[in-house]
Structure formats: C-alpha cells, structure tokens
C-alpha cells in the first residue's frame, strides 16, 4: 500500500477538517494533491505533529482535527501518546503512516521493522480506539469510522517505503502559517479572546 494512495482516498473527506502533517514525504504528497487553507505542513519539528494536533483539537472542539504522522516521528515522541490518551479529545484522528523507515531523512530502519507495534503501544498508552490497516480498504474503513465517531482514534497505516522525488513545496512555511491561522479565524472557530490574541501574535504556536 502506498501512502499517496491513502491520501487520495481521504483527500475529499479532509475539506471540513483541520489537517496537520509531519515534515517530509507526507507533507509533499498531500500538497501534490492540491493545497487547501485548512492544511498545515509542520516543518522542522519532527515528532511534534501530534502535539500540535492535540492543542488544536482542544482549542477547536467543533471541528475534526486530522494529524498525518509517520512511524519515525511517533517513535521520537512516544510520550506524546500518553498525553493524547490523557486528554483524548473526541475530534482528533491520528493517522500514522508506518513504512518502517526514516524515509525522508535517509531511509534508516525504525523499530517497527524489528517488531515494535505502534497500535499496541498506543493502546497500552490508553488510546483504546487504535488499529492497524494493511490494505487500502481497511484504511478507508478505519478512517471513515473515525470521522463519523466521537472518540479519538489512532490509525496505523502500513505503507511502502516510497515517496516523491523531491520535497520542495510551492507554499512557503511562513505563508502556510499565516494562511492556516487566517482560515481558523475567518471560519469563526476561535473564541473572541483567542482571535484577539492571535492578531497581536501572542497566542499559540502558529503565531510564534
């Protein structure tokens, strides 16, 4: 199964979500399908996509938040799974593309290649709705179920270690940051106090 195939089958379903991707191939492949203002490509912060997604989900409970993560990133921040489980926002979907490789940073094998089970680790951390999808059909069913549901979900998608030839983005990191923030504000998703603080550039991480 290819990560790009997974992204294609859920792309249409992401229109009404806030989407955070990890750096590298995942961000590049999602952007290749067509950028939207509700997409934020987290760069230079490996391991922290789920942390940003958690903050968004708690701040904007009326909107589904989808984090598109990778096995290497999750393994760098395993403590993040316990924090996700502690707060467990029902509007958060954590997708982990597991290619058993640090593909975007050299292709070195990760611990999942030698037996680490991310779905099992997530369940042990307290994320009860956690599953592994090995086929495109399984992934689509799991994602659609999580989108319809009201519980936080973790979906580990087993994908091949392949990706785009290059990771150059047509959208600059700075513009992506401001565009994503404007989308949240203009959609009326922020409480008035939060919107006022972000205008002054003193609020949450997207304004730093």
VENVENFEN-V138549 format. One record per residue. N is the residue number from 0. RES is the residue in one letter. SS is DSSP state (hx for helix, st for strand, lp for the rest). PSI is psi as a letter, one per 20 degrees, with the letter a starting at -180 (none if undefined). D_CENTER is the distance of its C-alpha to the mean C-alpha in Angstrom with 1 decimal. Layout:
BEGIN
N | RES | SS | PSI | D_CENTER
N | RES | SS | PSI | D_CENTER
END
This chain:
BEGIN
0 | X | lp | p | 18.5
1 | X | lp | q | 16.7
2 | X | hx | g | 13.0
3 | X | hx | h | 14.4
4 | X | hx | g | 16.1
5 | X | hx | g | 13.1
6 | X | hx | h | 11.5
7 | X | hx | g | 15.0
8 | X | hx | h | 15.6
9 | X | hx | i | 12.7
10 | X | hx | g | 13.0
11 | X | hx | h | 15.7
12 | X | hx | i | 14.1
13 | X | hx | i | 11.4
14 | X | lp | h | 14.3
15 | X | lp | j | 14.6
16 | X | lp | r | 11.0
17 | X | st | p | 9.3
18 | X | st | p | 6.2
19 | X | st | p | 4.4
20 | X | st | q | 4.4
21 | X | lp | r | 6.4
22 | X | lp | r | 10.1
23 | X | lp | c | 12.5
24 | X | hx | h | 12.7
25 | X | hx | g | 9.3
26 | X | hx | g | 9.6
27 | X | hx | g | 13.3
28 | X | hx | h | 13.1
29 | X | hx | g | 11.1
30 | X | hx | h | 13.5
31 | X | hx | h | 16.3
32 | X | lp | i | 16.0
33 | X | lp | o | 16.6
34 | X | lp | q | 15.0
35 | X | lp | q | 14.7
36 | X | lp | i | 15.1
37 | X | lp | j | 12.2
38 | X | st | p | 9.8
39 | X | st | p | 9.1
40 | X | st | o | 9.0
41 | X | lp | o | 9.1
42 | X | lp | q | 12.2
43 | X | lp | k | 14.6
44 | X | lp | l | 12.6
45 | X | lp | p | 11.7
46 | X | lp | i | 10.6
47 | X | lp | j | 9.5
48 | X | hx | g | 5.9
49 | X | hx | h | 6.3
50 | X | hx | g | 9.5
51 | X | hx | g | 8.8
52 | X | hx | h | 6.7
53 | X | hx | g | 9.8
54 | X | hx | g | 12.2
55 | X | hx | g | 11.2
56 | X | hx | h | 11.5
57 | X | hx | h | 14.8
58 | X | hx | h | 16.0
59 | X | lp | m | 15.4
60 | X | lp | i | 16.2
61 | X | lp | i | 17.5
62 | X | lp | p | 14.3
63 | X | lp | p | 11.5
64 | X | st | p | 8.1
65 | X | st | p | 5.2
66 | X | st | p | 1.6
67 | X | st | o | 2.7
68 | X | st | r | 4.8
69 | X | st | q | 8.5
70 | X | hx | g | 11.6
71 | X | hx | g | 13.2
72 | X | hx | g | 10.7
73 | X | hx | g | 10.7
74 | X | hx | h | 14.4
75 | X | hx | i | 14.9
76 | X | lp | l | 13.8
77 | X | lp | h | 14.9
78 | X | hx | h | 16.3
79 | X | hx | h | 12.9
80 | X | hx | h | 13.1
81 | X | hx | h | 16.4
82 | X | hx | g | 15.4
83 | X | hx | g | 12.7
84 | X | hx | h | 15.7
85 | X | hx | g | 18.1
86 | X | hx | h | 16.8
87 | X | lp | l | 15.1
88 | X | lp | p | 14.3
89 | X | lp | i | 14.9
90 | X | lp | j | 12.7
91 | X | st | p | 9.3
92 | X | st | p | 7.7
93 | X | st | o | 5.8
94 | X | st | p | 6.0
95 | X | st | o | 7.6
96 | X | st | o | 9.7
97 | X | st | o | 12.8
98 | X | lp | j | 15.4
99 | X | lp | k | 17.4
100 | X | st | q | 17.5
101 | X | st | m | 16.5
102 | X | hx | g | 16.9
103 | X | hx | i | 15.9
104 | X | hx | k | 18.2
105 | X | lp | i | 21.2
106 | X | lp | j | 20.5
107 | X | st | q | 21.6
108 | X | st | q | 21.1
109 | X | lp | r | 18.9
110 | X | hx | h | 20.1
111 | X | hx | h | 18.8
112 | X | hx | h | 21.5
113 | X | hx | j | 24.1
114 | X | lp | i | 23.2
115 | X | lp | p | 20.3
116 | X | lp | o | 18.7
117 | X | hx | h | 15.2
118 | X | hx | g | 15.6
119 | X | hx | g | 18.9
120 | X | hx | g | 17.7
121 | X | hx | g | 15.1
122 | X | hx | g | 18.1
123 | X | hx | h | 20.4
124 | X | hx | i | 18.3
125 | X | lp | j | 18.7
126 | X | lp | n | 15.8
127 | X | lp | h | 18.3
128 | X | lp | n | 16.3
129 | X | st | p | 14.8
130 | X | st | r | 15.8
131 | X | st | p | 15.9
132 | X | st | p | 16.2
133 | X | lp | i | 18.6
134 | X | lp | r | 19.4
135 | X | hx | h | 18.0
136 | X | hx | g | 19.8
137 | X | hx | g | 18.5
138 | X | hx | g | 14.9
139 | X | hx | g | 15.8
140 | X | hx | g | 17.8
141 | X | hx | g | 15.2
142 | X | hx | g | 12.6
143 | X | hx | h | 15.5
144 | X | hx | g | 16.8
145 | X | hx | h | 13.7
146 | X | hx | h | 13.7
147 | X | hx | h | 17.4
148 | X | lp | r | 17.4
149 | X | lp | k | 17.5
150 | X | lp | q | 16.1
151 | X | lp | p | 12.8
152 | X | st | q | 11.7
153 | X | st | p | 10.3
154 | X | st | o | 10.7
155 | X | st | o | 11.6
156 | X | st | o | 12.5
157 | X | st | o | 15.4
158 | X | lp | r | 15.6
159 | X | lp | q | 18.2
160 | X | lp | m | 18.2
161 | X | lp | r | 18.6
162 | X | lp | a | 17.1
163 | X | lp | q | 18.4
164 | X | lp | h | 21.6
165 | X | lp | q | 20.4
166 | X | lp | j | 17.4
167 | X | lp | p | 19.2
168 | X | lp | q | 17.5
169 | X | lp | i | 19.9
170 | X | lp | p | 18.2
171 | X | lp | q | 18.9
172 | X | hx | g | 16.6
173 | X | hx | g | 19.0
174 | X | hx | h | 19.2
175 | X | hx | g | 15.5
176 | X | hx | g | 15.5
177 | X | hx | h | 18.5
178 | X | hx | g | 17.6
179 | X | hx | g | 14.4
180 | X | hx | g | 16.6
181 | X | hx | h | 19.4
182 | X | hx | g | 17.5
183 | X | hx | g | 16.7
184 | X | hx | g | 20.3
185 | X | hx | i | 22.0
186 | X | lp | i | 20.3
187 | X | lp | k | 22.0
188 | X | lp | h | 19.0
189 | X | lp | q | 20.2
190 | X | lp | q | 23.2
191 | X | hx | g | 26.1
192 | X | hx | h | 26.2
193 | X | hx | g | 22.6
194 | X | hx | g | 23.2
195 | X | hx | g | 26.4
196 | X | hx | h | 25.0
197 | X | hx | h | 22.3
198 | X | hx | h | 25.1
199 | X | lp | i | 26.9
200 | X | lp | k | 23.9
201 | X | lp | j | 24.1
202 | X | lp | b | 21.1
203 | X | lp | a | 17.6
204 | X | hx | h | 15.7
205 | X | hx | i | 15.2
206 | X | hx | j | 19.0
207 | X | lp | none | 19.8
END
